[in-house]
Amino acid sequence: MNNVQDNAANGAGAPDRLSKAQTDLYRTRQRGRNKVLGIVLGSLAILFFAISIVKIAAQTGGAH
């Protein structure tokens, strides 16, 4: 009965622990998502930096 209550607390009858294969698969997917998110965030940072440089150059008369 205690195991049923623990599973209910975890949500939708989820198992208490993942197997080694499931853990490896989960970590691999997590790593892939993190890489994509890092690329997106890095691209946004570069885009904002480029926009700032263009705006500063336009205000100082650097762009004719």
C-alpha positions as CSV (number, residue, x, y, z in Angstrom):
1,M,0.0,0.0,0.0
2,N,2.8,2.4,0.8
3,N,4.3,1.9,-2.7
4,V,1.0,2.8,-4.3
5,Q,0.9,6.0,-2.3
6,D,4.5,6.9,-3.3
7,N,3.6,6.3,-6.9
8,A,0.5,8.5,-6.6
9,A,2.6,11.3,-5.1
10,N,5.1,11.1,-8.0
11,G,2.2,11.5,-10.5
12,A,0.3,9.2,-12.8
13,G,1.8,6.0,-11.4
14,A,5.4,6.9,-12.3
15,P,8.0,4.4,-11.1
16,D,10.2,5.3,-8.2
17,R,13.5,4.8,-10.0
18,L,14.6,4.7,-13.6
19,S,16.7,1.8,-14.9
20,K,20.3,2.4,-16.1
21,A,19.2,2.4,-19.7
22,Q,16.3,4.8,-19.1
23,T,18.6,7.1,-17.1
24,D,21.2,7.1,-20.0
25,L,18.5,7.9,-22.5
26,Y,17.1,10.7,-20.4
27,R,20.6,12.2,-19.9
28,T,21.3,12.0,-23.7
29,R,18.1,13.8,-24.5
30,Q,18.7,16.4,-21.8
31,R,22.2,17.0,-23.2
32,G,20.8,17.5,-26.7
33,R,18.2,20.0,-25.5
34,N,20.8,21.9,-23.5
35,K,23.1,22.2,-26.6
36,V,20.2,23.5,-28.7
37,L,19.2,26.0,-26.0
38,G,22.8,27.1,-25.6
39,I,23.1,27.8,-29.4
40,V,19.8,29.7,-29.3
41,L,20.9,31.9,-26.4
42,G,24.3,32.4,-27.8
43,S,22.8,33.5,-31.1
44,L,20.4,35.9,-29.4
45,A,23.4,37.4,-27.5
46,I,25.3,37.9,-30.7
47,L,22.3,39.4,-32.4
48,F,21.6,41.9,-29.6
49,F,25.3,42.8,-29.6
50,A,25.3,43.4,-33.4
51,I,22.1,45.5,-33.2
52,S,23.7,47.6,-30.4
53,I,26.9,48.2,-32.5
54,V,24.8,49.3,-35.5
55,K,22.7,51.7,-33.4
56,I,25.8,53.2,-31.7
57,A,27.5,53.6,-35.1
58,A,24.4,55.3,-36.6
59,Q,24.2,57.8,-33.7
60,T,27.8,58.8,-33.9
61,G,27.7,59.4,-37.6
62,G,29.7,56.3,-38.4
63,A,27.1,55.1,-41.0
64,H,26.8,57.4,-44.1
